[in-house]
Amino acid sequence: MTERSHKESIVVREWGSDSFHRRVIELEARGYVTREGTYRIVPETNPETGEIIHLHTIEMFRPQADA
């Protein structure tokens, strides 16, 4: 999942680390860079199974759009 703000930044949120890293690499290839200090991993518990899953989040932007 991704969200766009008015400054052309994108917030990448994925439950799986593999899909998260694939998406980040994909965006980096398109010219996006990560915004320092925005990487987060938040543990969540699935109420049905008790399994702990992690939400990976990072904000990315295009340098020329942030200037």
PDBQT receptor file of N, H, CA, C and O in Angstrom, charges set to zero:
ATOM      1  N   MET A   1       0.830  -1.174   0.000  1.00  0.00    +0.000 N 
ATOM      2  CA  MET A   1       0.000   0.000   0.000  1.00  0.00    +0.000 C 
ATOM      3  C   MET A   1       0.879   1.243   0.000  1.00  0.00    +0.000 C 
ATOM      4  O   MET A   1       1.937   1.269   0.628  1.00  0.00    +0.000 OA
ATOM      5  N   THR A   2       0.438   2.251  -0.696  1.00  0.00    +0.000 N 
ATOM      6  H   THR A   2      -0.422   2.230  -1.206  1.00  0.00    +0.000 HD
ATOM      7  CA  THR A   2       1.170   3.510  -0.684  1.00  0.00    +0.000 C 
ATOM      8  C   THR A   2       0.182   4.657  -0.599  1.00  0.00    +0.000 C 
ATOM      9  O   THR A   2      -0.958   4.556  -1.054  1.00  0.00    +0.000 OA
ATOM     10  N   GLU A   3       0.637   5.739  -0.014  1.00  0.00    +0.000 N 
ATOM     11  H   GLU A   3       1.563   5.822   0.355  1.00  0.00    +0.000 HD
ATOM     12  CA  GLU A   3      -0.170   6.945   0.075  1.00  0.00    +0.000 C 
ATOM     13  C   GLU A   3       0.660   8.097  -0.443  1.00  0.00    +0.000 C 
ATOM     14  O   GLU A   3       1.870   8.134  -0.221  1.00  0.00    +0.000 OA
ATOM     15  N   ARG A   4       0.028   9.048  -1.138  1.00  0.00    +0.000 N 
ATOM     16  H   ARG A   4      -0.955   9.017  -1.320  1.00  0.00    +0.000 HD
ATOM     17  CA  ARG A   4       0.722  10.211  -1.655  1.00  0.00    +0.000 C 
ATOM     18  C   ARG A   4       0.243  11.456  -0.921  1.00  0.00    +0.000 C 
ATOM     19  O   ARG A   4      -0.942  11.599  -0.622  1.00  0.00    +0.000 OA
ATOM     20  N   SER A   5       1.170  12.344  -0.640  1.00  0.00    +0.000 N 
ATOM     21  H   SER A   5       2.133  12.228  -0.883  1.00  0.00    +0.000 HD
ATOM     22  CA  SER A   5       0.800  13.615  -0.039  1.00  0.00    +0.000 C 
ATOM     23  C   SER A   5       0.942  14.701  -1.093  1.00  0.00    +0.000 C 
ATOM     24  O   SER A   5       1.338  14.422  -2.225  1.00  0.00    +0.000 OA
ATOM     25  N   HIS A   6       0.624  15.926  -0.733  1.00  0.00    +0.000 N 
ATOM     26  H   HIS A   6       0.302  16.153   0.186  1.00  0.00    +0.000 HD
ATOM     27  CA  HIS A   6       0.687  17.032  -1.678  1.00  0.00    +0.000 C 
ATOM     28  C   HIS A   6       2.118  17.378  -2.072  1.00  0.00    +0.000 C 
ATOM     29  O   HIS A   6       2.302  18.104  -3.049  1.00  0.00    +0.000 OA
ATOM     30  N   LYS A   7       3.133  16.903  -1.371  1.00  0.00    +0.000 N 
ATOM     31  H   LYS A   7       2.983  16.313  -0.578  1.00  0.00    +0.000 HD
ATOM     32  CA  LYS A   7       4.529  17.194  -1.696  1.00  0.00    +0.000 C 
ATOM     33  C   LYS A   7       5.174  16.079  -2.503  1.00  0.00    +0.000 C 
ATOM     34  O   LYS A   7       6.401  16.017  -2.585  1.00  0.00    +0.000 OA
ATOM     35  N   GLU A   8       4.377  15.195  -3.102  1.00  0.00    +0.000 N 
ATOM     36  H   GLU A   8       3.380  15.246  -3.034  1.00  0.00    +0.000 HD
ATOM     37  CA  GLU A   8       4.888  14.077  -3.870  1.00  0.00    +0.000 C 
ATOM     38  C   GLU A   8       5.703  13.103  -3.032  1.00  0.00    +0.000 C 
ATOM     39  O   GLU A   8       6.573  12.408  -3.557  1.00  0.00    +0.000 OA
ATOM     40  N   SER A   9       5.434  13.049  -1.755  1.00  0.00    +0.000 N 
ATOM     41  H   SER A   9       4.728  13.614  -1.328  1.00  0.00    +0.000 HD
ATOM     42  CA  SER A   9       6.048  12.000  -0.957  1.00  0.00    +0.000 C 
ATOM     43  C   SER A   9       5.105  10.806  -0.940  1.00  0.00    +0.000 C 
ATOM     44  O   SER A   9       3.895  10.942  -1.116  1.00  0.00    +0.000 OA
ATOM     45  N   ILE A  10       5.683   9.648  -0.726  1.00  0.00    +0.000 N 
ATOM     46  H   ILE A  10       6.667   9.538  -0.583  1.00  0.00    +0.000 HD
ATOM     47  CA  ILE A  10       4.924   8.401  -0.711  1.00  0.00    +0.000 C 
ATOM     48  C   ILE A  10       5.224   7.697   0.607  1.00  0.00    +0.000 C 
ATOM     49  O   ILE A  10       6.380   7.611   1.022  1.00  0.00    +0.000 OA
ATOM     50  N   VAL A  11       4.192   7.201   1.256  1.00  0.00    +0.000 N 
ATOM     51  H   VAL A  11       3.253   7.271   0.919  1.00  0.00    +0.000 HD
ATOM     52  CA  VAL A  11       4.372   6.400   2.456  1.00  0.00    +0.000 C 
ATOM     53  C   VAL A  11       4.128   4.952   2.057  1.00  0.00    +0.000 C 
ATOM     54  O   VAL A  11       3.039   4.590   1.612  1.00  0.00    +0.000 OA
ATOM     55  N   VAL A  12       5.161   4.129   2.223  1.00  0.00    +0.000 N 
ATOM     56  H   VAL A  12       6.047   4.423   2.584  1.00  0.00    +0.000 HD
ATOM     57  CA  VAL A  12       5.069   2.709   1.891  1.00  0.00    +0.000 C 
ATOM     58  C   VAL A  12       4.750   1.958   3.177  1.00  0.00    +0.000 C 
ATOM     59  O   VAL A  12       5.448   2.106   4.181  1.00  0.00    +0.000 OA
ATOM     60  N   ARG A  13       3.695   1.152   3.143  1.00  0.00    +0.000 N 
ATOM     61  H   ARG A  13       3.128   1.032   2.328  1.00  0.00    +0.000 HD
ATOM     62  CA  ARG A  13       3.295   0.331   4.291  1.00  0.00    +0.000 C 
ATOM     63  C   ARG A  13       3.036  -1.081   3.799  1.00  0.00    +0.000 C 
ATOM     64  O   ARG A  13       2.205  -1.303   2.919  1.00  0.00    +0.000 OA
ATOM     65  N   GLU A  14       3.749  -2.025   4.371  1.00  0.00    +0.000 N 
ATOM     66  H   GLU A  14       4.425  -1.845   5.086  1.00  0.00    +0.000 HD
ATOM     67  CA  GLU A  14       3.569  -3.434   3.996  1.00  0.00    +0.000 C 
ATOM     68  C   GLU A  14       3.673  -4.299   5.237  1.00  0.00    +0.000 C 
ATOM     69  O   GLU A  14       4.458  -4.012   6.141  1.00  0.00    +0.000 OA
ATOM     70  N   TRP A  15       2.877  -5.362   5.280  1.00  0.00    +0.000 N 
ATOM     71  H   TRP A  15       2.240  -5.596   4.546  1.00  0.00    +0.000 HD
ATOM     72  CA  TRP A  15       2.923  -6.298   6.410  1.00  0.00    +0.000 C 
ATOM     73  C   TRP A  15       4.090  -7.255   6.302  1.00  0.00    +0.000 C 
ATOM     74  O   TRP A  15       4.591  -7.709   7.330  1.00  0.00    +0.000 OA
ATOM     75  N   GLY A  16       4.535  -7.575   5.130  1.00  0.00    +0.000 N 
ATOM     76  H   GLY A  16       4.127  -7.207   4.295  1.00  0.00    +0.000 HD
ATOM     77  CA  GLY A  16       5.647  -8.512   4.959  1.00  0.00    +0.000 C 
ATOM     78  C   GLY A  16       6.935  -7.788   4.606  1.00  0.00    +0.000 C 
ATOM     79  O   GLY A  16       6.923  -6.840   3.820  1.00  0.00    +0.000 OA
ATOM     80  N   SER A  17       8.045  -8.230   5.183  1.00  0.00    +0.000 N 
ATOM     81  H   SER A  17       8.054  -8.999   5.821  1.00  0.00    +0.000 HD
ATOM     82  CA  SER A  17       9.317  -7.557   4.909  1.00  0.00    +0.000 C 
ATOM     83  C   SER A  17       9.741  -7.728   3.452  1.00  0.00    +0.000 C 
ATOM     84  O   SER A  17      10.309  -6.807   2.866  1.00  0.00    +0.000 OA
ATOM     85  N   ASP A  18       9.474  -8.890   2.861  1.00  0.00    +0.000 N 
ATOM     86  H   ASP A  18       9.013  -9.639   3.337  1.00  0.00    +0.000 HD
ATOM     87  CA  ASP A  18       9.856  -9.096   1.466  1.00  0.00    +0.000 C 
ATOM     88  C   ASP A  18       9.130  -8.136   0.537  1.00  0.00    +0.000 C 
ATOM     89  O   ASP A  18       9.756  -7.502  -0.313  1.00  0.00    +0.000 OA
ATOM     90  N   SER A  19       7.823  -8.023   0.690  1.00  0.00    +0.000 N 
ATOM     91  H   SER A  19       7.314  -8.537   1.380  1.00  0.00    +0.000 HD
ATOM     92  CA  SER A  19       7.061  -7.113  -0.169  1.00  0.00    +0.000 C 
ATOM     93  C   SER A  19       7.426  -5.654   0.116  1.00  0.00    +0.000 C 
ATOM     94  O   SER A  19       7.431  -4.829  -0.798  1.00  0.00    +0.000 OA
ATOM     95  N   PHE A  20       7.730  -5.333   1.370  1.00  0.00    +0.000 N 
ATOM     96  H   PHE A  20       7.726  -6.004   2.112  1.00  0.00    +0.000 HD
ATOM     97  CA  PHE A  20       8.159  -3.979   1.729  1.00  0.00    +0.000 C 
ATOM     98  C   PHE A  20       9.453  -3.633   1.006  1.00  0.00    +0.000 C 
ATOM     99  O   PHE A  20       9.550  -2.579   0.377  1.00  0.00    +0.000 OA
ATOM    100  N   HIS A  21      10.437  -4.502   1.090  1.00  0.00    +0.000 N 
ATOM    101  H   HIS A  21      10.358  -5.358   1.601  1.00  0.00    +0.000 HD
ATOM    102  CA  HIS A  21      11.734  -4.213   0.468  1.00  0.00    +0.000 C 
ATOM    103  C   HIS A  21      11.638  -4.191  -1.054  1.00  0.00    +0.000 C 
ATOM    104  O   HIS A  21      12.313  -3.389  -1.699  1.00  0.00    +0.000 OA
ATOM    105  N   ARG A  22      10.817  -5.049  -1.634  1.00  0.00    +0.000 N 
ATOM    106  H   ARG A  22      10.268  -5.701  -1.110  1.00  0.00    +0.000 HD
ATOM    107  CA  ARG A  22      10.607  -5.015  -3.090  1.00  0.00    +0.000 C 
ATOM    108  C   ARG A  22      10.035  -3.672  -3.509  1.00  0.00    +0.000 C 
ATOM    109  O   ARG A  22      10.478  -3.091  -4.500  1.00  0.00    +0.000 OA
ATOM    110  N   ARG A  23       9.057  -3.175  -2.767  1.00  0.00    +0.000 N 
ATOM    111  H   ARG A  23       8.698  -3.648  -1.962  1.00  0.00    +0.000 HD
ATOM    112  CA  ARG A  23       8.412  -1.900  -3.106  1.00  0.00    +0.000 C 
ATOM    113  C   ARG A  23       9.389  -0.735  -2.960  1.00  0.00    +0.000 C 
ATOM    114  O   ARG A  23       9.409   0.163  -3.803  1.00  0.00    +0.000 OA
ATOM    115  N   VAL A  24      10.194  -0.740  -1.906  1.00  0.00    +0.000 N 
ATOM    116  H   VAL A  24      10.178  -1.469  -1.221  1.00  0.00    +0.000 HD
ATOM    117  CA  VAL A  24      11.182   0.331  -1.702  1.00  0.00    +0.000 C 
ATOM    118  C   VAL A  24      12.197   0.332  -2.847  1.00  0.00    +0.000 C 
ATOM    119  O   VAL A  24      12.523   1.390  -3.385  1.00  0.00    +0.000 OA
ATOM    120  N   ILE A  25      12.695  -0.845  -3.220  1.00  0.00    +0.000 N 
ATOM    121  H   ILE A  25      12.431  -1.704  -2.783  1.00  0.00    +0.000 HD
ATOM    122  CA  ILE A  25      13.666  -0.944  -4.312  1.00  0.00    +0.000 C 
ATOM    123  C   ILE A  25      13.053  -0.460  -5.621  1.00  0.00    +0.000 C 
ATOM    124  O   ILE A  25      13.709   0.221  -6.409  1.00  0.00    +0.000 OA
ATOM    125  N   GLU A  26      11.800  -0.813  -5.844  1.00  0.00    +0.000 N 
ATOM    126  H   GLU A  26      11.267  -1.366  -5.203  1.00  0.00    +0.000 HD
ATOM    127  CA  GLU A  26      11.071  -0.377  -7.039  1.00  0.00    +0.000 C 
ATOM    128  C   GLU A  26      10.987   1.155  -7.092  1.00  0.00    +0.000 C 
ATOM    129  O   GLU A  26      11.220   1.754  -8.142  1.00  0.00    +0.000 OA
ATOM    130  N   LEU A  27      10.657   1.778  -5.974  1.00  0.00    +0.000 N 
ATOM    131  H   LEU A  27      10.468   1.292  -5.121  1.00  0.00    +0.000 HD
ATOM    132  CA  LEU A  27      10.549   3.237  -5.930  1.00  0.00    +0.000 C 
ATOM    133  C   LEU A  27      11.918   3.911  -6.053  1.00  0.00    +0.000 C 
ATOM    134  O   LEU A  27      12.032   4.965  -6.679  1.00  0.00    +0.000 OA
ATOM    135  N   GLU A  28      12.949   3.315  -5.466  1.00  0.00    +0.000 N 
ATOM    136  H   GLU A  28      12.856   2.459  -4.958  1.00  0.00    +0.000 HD
ATOM    137  CA  GLU A  28      14.300   3.863  -5.604  1.00  0.00    +0.000 C 
ATOM    138  C   GLU A  28      14.729   3.857  -7.067  1.00  0.00    +0.000 C 
ATOM    139  O   GLU A  28      15.386   4.793  -7.523  1.00  0.00    +0.000 OA
ATOM    140  N   ALA A  29      14.368   2.827  -7.795  1.00  0.00    +0.000 N 
ATOM    141  H   ALA A  29      13.834   2.067  -7.425  1.00  0.00    +0.000 HD
ATOM    142  CA  ALA A  29      14.692   2.746  -9.223  1.00  0.00    +0.000 C 
ATOM    143  C   ALA A  29      13.985   3.839 -10.013  1.00  0.00    +0.000 C 
ATOM    144  O   ALA A  29      14.443   4.218 -11.092  1.00  0.00    +0.000 OA
ATOM    145  N   ARG A  30      12.874   4.349  -9.490  1.00  0.00    +0.000 N 
ATOM    146  H   ARG A  30      12.502   4.042  -8.614  1.00  0.00    +0.000 HD
ATOM    147  CA  ARG A  30      12.122   5.430 -10.144  1.00  0.00    +0.000 C 
ATOM    148  C   ARG A  30      12.542   6.805  -9.644  1.00  0.00    +0.000 C 
ATOM    149  O   ARG A  30      11.909   7.804  -9.986  1.00  0.00    +0.000 OA
ATOM    150  N   GLY A  31      13.608   6.874  -8.832  1.00  0.00    +0.000 N 
ATOM    151  H   GLY A  31      14.122   6.063  -8.554  1.00  0.00    +0.000 HD
ATOM    152  CA  GLY A  31      14.141   8.161  -8.413  1.00  0.00    +0.000 C 
ATOM    153  C   GLY A  31      13.755   8.624  -7.025  1.00  0.00    +0.000 C 
ATOM    154  O   GLY A  31      14.134   9.724  -6.621  1.00  0.00    +0.000 OA
ATOM    155  N   TYR A  32      13.017   7.825  -6.287  1.00  0.00    +0.000 N 
ATOM    156  H   TYR A  32      12.709   6.932  -6.616  1.00  0.00    +0.000 HD
ATOM    157  CA  TYR A  32      12.628   8.204  -4.926  1.00  0.00    +0.000 C 
ATOM    158  C   TYR A  32      13.756   7.886  -3.951  1.00  0.00    +0.000 C 
ATOM    159  O   TYR A  32      14.524   6.948  -4.160  1.00  0.00    +0.000 OA
ATOM    160  N   VAL A  33      13.847   8.666  -2.899  1.00  0.00    +0.000 N 
ATOM    161  H   VAL A  33      13.223   9.429  -2.729  1.00  0.00    +0.000 HD
ATOM    162  CA  VAL A  33      14.797   8.409  -1.815  1.00  0.00    +0.000 C 
ATOM    163  C   VAL A  33      14.010   8.379  -0.513  1.00  0.00    +0.000 C 
ATOM    164  O   VAL A  33      12.909   8.924  -0.424  1.00  0.00    +0.000 OA
ATOM    165  N   THR A  34      14.590   7.734   0.496  1.00  0.00    +0.000 N 
ATOM    166  H   THR A  34      15.484   7.292   0.424  1.00  0.00    +0.000 HD
ATOM    167  CA  THR A  34      13.894   7.642   1.774  1.00  0.00    +0.000 C 
ATOM    168  C   THR A  34      14.089   8.908   2.592  1.00  0.00    +0.000 C 
ATOM    169  O   THR A  34      15.157   9.519   2.573  1.00  0.00    +0.000 OA
ATOM    170  N   ARG A  35      13.050   9.287   3.305  1.00  0.00    +0.000 N 
ATOM    171  H   ARG A  35      12.182   8.790   3.320  1.00  0.00    +0.000 HD
ATOM    172  CA  ARG A  35      13.146  10.436   4.206  1.00  0.00    +0.000 C 
ATOM    173  C   ARG A  35      13.739   9.926   5.517  1.00  0.00    +0.000 C 
ATOM    174  O   ARG A  35      13.198   9.019   6.151  1.00  0.00    +0.000 OA
ATOM    175  N   GLU A  36      14.855  10.524   5.906  1.00  0.00    +0.000 N 
ATOM    176  H   GLU A  36      15.294  11.260   5.391  1.00  0.00    +0.000 HD
ATOM    177  CA  GLU A  36      15.571  10.105   7.111  1.00  0.00    +0.000 C 
ATOM    178  C   GLU A  36      14.659  10.128   8.338  1.00  0.00    +0.000 C 
ATOM    179  O   GLU A  36      13.883  11.061   8.542  1.00  0.00    +0.000 OA
ATOM    180  N   GLY A  37      14.774   9.083   9.139  1.00  0.00    +0.000 N 
ATOM    181  H   GLY A  37      15.404   8.325   8.973  1.00  0.00    +0.000 HD
ATOM    182  CA  GLY A  37      14.033   9.012  10.394  1.00  0.00    +0.000 C 
ATOM    183  C   GLY A  37      12.593   8.547  10.285  1.00  0.00    +0.000 C 
ATOM    184  O   GLY A  37      11.852   8.623  11.265  1.00  0.00    +0.000 OA
ATOM    185  N   THR A  38      12.170   8.062   9.104  1.00  0.00    +0.000 N 
ATOM    186  H   THR A  38      12.772   8.001   8.308  1.00  0.00    +0.000 HD
ATOM    187  CA  THR A  38      10.766   7.668   8.950  1.00  0.00    +0.000 C 
ATOM    188  C   THR A  38      10.552   6.157   8.923  1.00  0.00    +0.000 C 
ATOM    189  O   THR A  38       9.408   5.705   8.875  1.00  0.00    +0.000 OA
ATOM    190  N   TYR A  39      11.621   5.371   8.954  1.00  0.00    +0.000 N 
ATOM    191  H   TYR A  39      12.550   5.738   8.993  1.00  0.00    +0.000 HD
ATOM    192  CA  TYR A  39      11.477   3.910   8.910  1.00  0.00    +0.000 C 
ATOM    193  C   TYR A  39      10.970   3.407  10.251  1.00  0.00    +0.000 C 
ATOM    194  O   TYR A  39      11.546   3.710  11.296  1.00  0.00    +0.000 OA
ATOM    195  N   ARG A  40       9.884   2.633  10.219  1.00  0.00    +0.000 N 
ATOM    196  H   ARG A  40       9.415   2.386   9.370  1.00  0.00    +0.000 HD
ATOM    197  CA  ARG A  40       9.294   2.085  11.439  1.00  0.00    +0.000 C 
ATOM    198  C   ARG A  40       8.883   0.634  11.208  1.00  0.00    +0.000 C 
ATOM    199  O   ARG A  40       8.468   0.254  10.112  1.00  0.00    +0.000 OA
ATOM    200  N   ILE A  41       9.006  -0.155  12.250  1.00  0.00    +0.000 N 
ATOM    201  H   ILE A  41       9.343   0.153  13.139  1.00  0.00    +0.000 HD
ATOM    202  CA  ILE A  41       8.451  -1.507  12.267  1.00  0.00    +0.000 C 
ATOM    203  C   ILE A  41       7.586  -1.585  13.517  1.00  0.00    +0.000 C 
ATOM    204  O   ILE A  41       8.069  -1.420  14.638  1.00  0.00    +0.000 OA
ATOM    205  N   VAL A  42       6.298  -1.839  13.304  1.00  0.00    +0.000 N 
ATOM    206  H   VAL A  42       5.906  -1.973  12.394  1.00  0.00    +0.000 HD
ATOM    207  CA  VAL A  42       5.354  -1.873  14.418  1.00  0.00    +0.000 C 
ATOM    208  C   VAL A  42       4.785  -3.282  14.539  1.00  0.00    +0.000 C 
ATOM    209  O   VAL A  42       4.175  -3.779  13.593  1.00  0.00    +0.000 OA
ATOM    210  N   PRO A  43       4.975  -3.936  15.693  1.00  0.00    +0.000 N 
ATOM    211  CA  PRO A  43       4.407  -5.276  15.871  1.00  0.00    +0.000 C 
ATOM    212  C   PRO A  43       2.908  -5.206  16.168  1.00  0.00    +0.000 C 
ATOM    213  O   PRO A  43       2.449  -4.346  16.919  1.00  0.00    +0.000 OA
ATOM    214  N   GLU A  44       2.177  -6.104  15.580  1.00  0.00    +0.000 N 
ATOM    215  H   GLU A  44       2.550  -6.803  14.970  1.00  0.00    +0.000 HD
ATOM    216  CA  GLU A  44       0.738  -6.227  15.814  1.00  0.00    +0.000 C 
ATOM    217  C   GLU A  44       0.435  -7.696  16.068  1.00  0.00    +0.000 C 
ATOM    218  O   GLU A  44       1.118  -8.571  15.534  1.00  0.00    +0.000 OA
ATOM    219  N   THR A  45      -0.564  -7.972  16.864  1.00  0.00    +0.000 N 
ATOM    220  H   THR A  45      -1.119  -7.261  17.298  1.00  0.00    +0.000 HD
ATOM    221  CA  THR A  45      -0.972  -9.348  17.121  1.00  0.00    +0.000 C 
ATOM    222  C   THR A  45      -2.282  -9.632  16.397  1.00  0.00    +0.000 C 
ATOM    223  O   THR A  45      -3.260  -8.899  16.539  1.00  0.00    +0.000 OA
ATOM    224  N   ASN A  46      -2.281 -10.702  15.625  1.00  0.00    +0.000 N 
ATOM    225  H   ASN A  46      -1.486 -11.298  15.509  1.00  0.00    +0.000 HD
ATOM    226  CA  ASN A  46      -3.494 -11.143  14.960  1.00  0.00    +0.000 C 
ATOM    227  C   ASN A  46      -4.414 -11.702  16.041  1.00  0.00    +0.000 C 
ATOM    228  O   ASN A  46      -4.063 -12.692  16.683  1.00  0.00    +0.000 OA
ATOM    229  N   PRO A  47      -5.593 -11.092  16.263  1.00  0.00    +0.000 N 
ATOM    230  CA  PRO A  47      -6.464 -11.534  17.347  1.00  0.00    +0.000 C 
ATOM    231  C   PRO A  47      -7.021 -12.944  17.172  1.00  0.00    +0.000 C 
ATOM    232  O   PRO A  47      -7.399 -13.585  18.153  1.00  0.00    +0.000 OA
ATOM    233  N   GLU A  48      -7.076 -13.427  15.945  1.00  0.00    +0.000 N 
ATOM    234  H   GLU A  48      -6.769 -12.907  15.148  1.00  0.00    +0.000 HD
ATOM    235  CA  GLU A  48      -7.616 -14.762  15.692  1.00  0.00    +0.000 C 
ATOM    236  C   GLU A  48      -6.592 -15.862  15.927  1.00  0.00    +0.000 C 
ATOM    237  O   GLU A  48      -6.945 -16.954  16.373  1.00  0.00    +0.000 OA
ATOM    238  N   THR A  49      -5.314 -15.581  15.628  1.00  0.00    +0.000 N 
ATOM    239  H   THR A  49      -5.027 -14.694  15.266  1.00  0.00    +0.000 HD
ATOM    240  CA  THR A  49      -4.298 -16.630  15.715  1.00  0.00    +0.000 C 
ATOM    241  C   THR A  49      -3.282 -16.392  16.825  1.00  0.00    +0.000 C 
ATOM    242  O   THR A  49      -2.586 -17.320  17.237  1.00  0.00    +0.000 OA
ATOM    243  N   GLY A  50      -3.189 -15.156  17.314  1.00  0.00    +0.000 N 
ATOM    244  H   GLY A  50      -3.753 -14.402  16.980  1.00  0.00    +0.000 HD
ATOM    245  CA  GLY A  50      -2.184 -14.823  18.308  1.00  0.00    +0.000 C 
ATOM    246  C   GLY A  50      -0.808 -14.604  17.699  1.00  0.00    +0.000 C 
ATOM    247  O   GLY A  50       0.153 -14.304  18.408  1.00  0.00    +0.000 OA
ATOM    248  N   GLU A  51      -0.717 -14.756  16.383  1.00  0.00    +0.000 N 
ATOM    249  H   GLU A  51      -1.498 -15.000  15.807  1.00  0.00    +0.000 HD
ATOM    250  CA  GLU A  51       0.552 -14.575  15.677  1.00  0.00    +0.000 C 
ATOM    251  C   GLU A  51       0.932 -13.096  15.660  1.00  0.00    +0.000 C 
ATOM    252  O   GLU A  51       0.083 -12.231  15.446  1.00  0.00    +0.000 OA
ATOM    253  N   ILE A  52       2.205 -12.818  15.884  1.00  0.00    +0.000 N 
ATOM    254  H   ILE A  52       2.895 -13.521  16.058  1.00  0.00    +0.000 HD
ATOM    255  CA  ILE A  52       2.691 -11.444  15.815  1.00  0.00    +0.000 C 
ATOM    256  C   ILE A  52       3.162 -11.167  14.398  1.00  0.00    +0.000 C 
ATOM    257  O   ILE A  52       3.979 -11.906  13.850  1.00  0.00    +0.000 OA
ATOM    258  N   ILE A  53       2.646 -10.106  13.813  1.00  0.00    +0.000 N 
ATOM    259  H   ILE A  53       1.981  -9.506  14.258  1.00  0.00    +0.000 HD
ATOM    260  CA  ILE A  53       3.049  -9.673  12.479  1.00  0.00    +0.000 C 
ATOM    261  C   ILE A  53       3.570  -8.243  12.584  1.00  0.00    +0.000 C 
ATOM    262  O   ILE A  53       3.244  -7.526  13.530  1.00  0.00    +0.000 OA
ATOM    263  N   HIS A  54       4.371  -7.835  11.620  1.00  0.00    +0.000 N 
ATOM    264  H   HIS A  54       4.635  -8.417  10.851  1.00  0.00    +0.000 HD
ATOM    265  CA  HIS A  54       5.006  -6.525  11.692  1.00  0.00    +0.000 C 
ATOM    266  C   HIS A  54       4.623  -5.665  10.496  1.00  0.00    +0.000 C 
ATOM    267  O   HIS A  54       4.685  -6.108   9.349  1.00  0.00    +0.000 OA
ATOM    268  N   LEU A  55       4.229  -4.432  10.783  1.00  0.00    +0.000 N 
ATOM    269  H   LEU A  55       4.179  -4.073  11.715  1.00  0.00    +0.000 HD
ATOM    270  CA  LEU A  55       3.934  -3.453   9.747  1.00  0.00    +0.000 C 
ATOM    271  C   LEU A  55       5.198  -2.628   9.525  1.00  0.00    +0.000 C 
ATOM    272  O   LEU A  55       5.689  -1.966  10.440  1.00  0.00    +0.000 OA
ATOM    273  N   HIS A  56       5.719  -2.678   8.296  1.00  0.00    +0.000 N 
ATOM    274  H   HIS A  56       5.321  -3.215   7.553  1.00  0.00    +0.000 HD
ATOM    275  CA  HIS A  56       6.912  -1.912   7.916  1.00  0.00    +0.000 C 
ATOM    276  C   HIS A  56       6.449  -0.647   7.209  1.00  0.00    +0.000 C 
ATOM    277  O   HIS A  56       5.630  -0.705   6.292  1.00  0.00    +0.000 OA
ATOM    278  N   THR A  57       6.977   0.500   7.638  1.00  0.00    +0.000 N 
ATOM    279  H   THR A  57       7.643   0.547   8.383  1.00  0.00    +0.000 HD
ATOM    280  CA  THR A  57       6.556   1.787   7.087  1.00  0.00    +0.000 C 
ATOM    281  C   THR A  57       7.775   2.667   6.834  1.00  0.00    +0.000 C 
ATOM    282  O   THR A  57       8.709   2.688   7.635  1.00  0.00    +0.000 OA
ATOM    283  N   ILE A  58       7.761   3.395   5.713  1.00  0.00    +0.000 N 
ATOM    284  H   ILE A  58       7.002   3.377   5.062  1.00  0.00    +0.000 HD
ATOM    285  CA  ILE A  58       8.805   4.376   5.432  1.00  0.00    +0.000 C 
ATOM    286  C   ILE A  58       8.229   5.439   4.499  1.00  0.00    +0.000 C 
ATOM    287  O   ILE A  58       7.356   5.147   3.681  1.00  0.00    +0.000 OA
ATOM    288  N   GLU A  59       8.717   6.660   4.623  1.00  0.00    +0.000 N 
ATOM    289  H   GLU A  59       9.426   6.897   5.287  1.00  0.00    +0.000 HD
ATOM    290  CA  GLU A  59       8.311   7.740   3.725  1.00  0.00    +0.000 C 
ATOM    291  C   GLU A  59       9.415   7.946   2.706  1.00  0.00    +0.000 C 
ATOM    292  O   GLU A  59      10.599   7.968   3.043  1.00  0.00    +0.000 OA
ATOM    293  N   MET A  60       9.009   8.096   1.456  1.00  0.00    +0.000 N 
ATOM    294  H   MET A  60       8.048   8.078   1.183  1.00  0.00    +0.000 HD
ATOM    295  CA  MET A  60       9.954   8.325   0.369  1.00  0.00    +0.000 C 
ATOM    296  C   MET A  60       9.500   9.536  -0.429  1.00  0.00    +0.000 C 
ATOM    297  O   MET A  60       8.315   9.868  -0.460  1.00  0.00    +0.000 OA
ATOM    298  N   PHE A  61      10.466  10.198  -1.081  1.00  0.00    +0.000 N 
ATOM    299  H   PHE A  61      11.429   9.929  -1.057  1.00  0.00    +0.000 HD
ATOM    300  CA  PHE A  61      10.133  11.375  -1.877  1.00  0.00    +0.000 C 
ATOM    301  C   PHE A  61      11.106  11.506  -3.044  1.00  0.00    +0.000 C 
ATOM    302  O   PHE A  61      12.167  10.882  -3.066  1.00  0.00    +0.000 OA
ATOM    303  N   ARG A  62      10.722  12.323  -3.999  1.00  0.00    +0.000 N 
ATOM    304  H   ARG A  62       9.860  12.830  -3.981  1.00  0.00    +0.000 HD
ATOM    305  CA  ARG A  62      11.619  12.659  -5.103  1.00  0.00    +0.000 C 
ATOM    306  C   ARG A  62      12.340  13.938  -4.712  1.00  0.00    +0.000 C 
ATOM    307  O   ARG A  62      11.687  14.925  -4.371  1.00  0.00    +0.000 OA
ATOM    308  N   PRO A  63      13.665  13.951  -4.753  1.00  0.00    +0.000 N 
ATOM    309  CA  PRO A  63      14.423  15.115  -4.289  1.00  0.00    +0.000 C 
ATOM    310  C   PRO A  63      14.008  16.437  -4.929  1.00  0.00    +0.000 C 
ATOM    311  O   PRO A  63      13.916  17.441  -4.221  1.00  0.00    +0.000 OA
ATOM    312  N   GLN A  64      13.757  16.481  -6.217  1.00  0.00    +0.000 N 
ATOM    313  H   GLN A  64      13.832  15.666  -6.792  1.00  0.00    +0.000 HD
ATOM    314  CA  GLN A  64      13.393  17.729  -6.856  1.00  0.00    +0.000 C 
ATOM    315  C   GLN A  64      12.018  18.226  -6.413  1.00  0.00    +0.000 C 
ATOM    316  O   GLN A  64      11.759  19.428  -6.455  1.00  0.00    +0.000 OA
ATOM    317  N   ALA A  65      11.142  17.330  -5.993  1.00  0.00    +0.000 N 
ATOM    318  H   ALA A  65      11.353  16.353  -5.959  1.00  0.00    +0.000 HD
ATOM    319  CA  ALA A  65       9.813  17.713  -5.543  1.00  0.00    +0.000 C 
ATOM    320  C   ALA A  65       9.844  18.307  -4.141  1.00  0.00    +0.000 C 
ATOM    321  O   ALA A  65       8.910  19.002  -3.741  1.00  0.00    +0.000 OA
ATOM    322  N   ASP A  66      10.913  18.039  -3.390  1.00  0.00    +0.000 N 
ATOM    323  H   ASP A  66      11.671  17.474  -3.715  1.00  0.00    +0.000 HD
ATOM    324  CA  ASP A  66      11.014  18.494  -1.998  1.00  0.00    +0.000 C 
ATOM    325  C   ASP A  66      11.772  19.812  -1.883  1.00  0.00    +0.000 C 
ATOM    326  O   ASP A  66      11.789  20.421  -0.814  1.00  0.00    +0.000 OA
ATOM    327  N   ALA A  67      12.386  20.251  -2.945  1.00  0.00    +0.000 N 
ATOM    328  H   ALA A  67      12.372  19.756  -3.814  1.00  0.00    +0.000 HD
ATOM    329  CA  ALA A  67      13.214  21.458  -2.906  1.00  0.00    +0.000 C 
ATOM    330  C   ALA A  67      12.391  22.716  -2.846  1.00  0.00    +0.000 C 
ATOM    331  O   ALA A  67      12.944  23.815  -2.809  1.00  0.00    +0.000 OA
TER     332      ALA A  67
